[in-house]
């Protein structure tokens, strides 16, 4: 009650009360508690920051692993495409050689070109499979056209028409040569649509 009287008197006299007159100073225990509370808040903030950094690091590691997996798949695809390209070049070369053999037989009047054509068709079928698997559109079209030409040879040979048979072989050979060049020109690429 004395505190109220002192406050009332000081207000009446126009004096502003001092903090010590209205409230008591914090005790040592209160000050220590406030410091502990501030330290605890600071520790919590640091802990939250560390958690956020760990989450960001985990996300970055996940992205890095995803990129590494993508690169591994890309490298494997490029290696597979190169293997297919090499197989296609080999098959085209061997098929072309069989066409030359068949043409030479016809040139000498020998119409027994069936085995040479069969071997050529087998090689071209292999080349066609590798071309289709690697998405080589123009190369695929050329090989298919050459195979179609070879399928007409049986009738031409049966008719003993060596001139037309040799023309079909020549055109098929030209198509195979173009397919071979396309395959060679793609040596530095690994695109799906080679």
C-alpha positions, 0 to 999 in steps of 0.5 A: 500500500505504501507503494501506491501512496508513493506512486500517487504522491509522485504523480501529483507532484509531476514526477515520473516514477523510476523503474525501481519505484514501480517494479523490482529489478530481475533477480539473478535467477530470472536473469540466468533463466532468460540467458538459458532460454536465449541459448536454447532458442539459438541452439534450436535455430542452429539445429533447424538450420543443420536439418535444412542443410542435410535435406538439401544435401540429400536432395542434391545427392539424389539428383547427382545419382539420377544424373549419373544413372542417366549418363550410364544409360546414355553411355550403354546406349551409345555403346550398343548403337556402335556395336550395331553399326559395326555389325551392320557395316560387316553384314553390308560388306559381306552381302555386297561381296556375295552380290559381286559373286552372283554378278560374276557368275552371270557374266560368265553364263553360269545361272547357278547363283542361288547359293550366293543370293541366299548368303547375300539375303542372310547378310542383308537380313542381319544388316536390316535387323541392326538397322531397324534396332538402331532406328536407321530410317534411310539405311533400313529403306535402302536395305529393304529395297535391295532385298526386294530386288534380290527376290526378283532374281529367281524368276529372271534366272528361270527365264535365263535373262542374265541382262535383267538379273545383272541390272537388279544385282547392280541396283541392289549393289548401289543401294547397299553401297549407299546404306554402307556409306550412311553407316560409315558416316555415322561413326561419330554419332550415337543418335537413335535415328542413325 
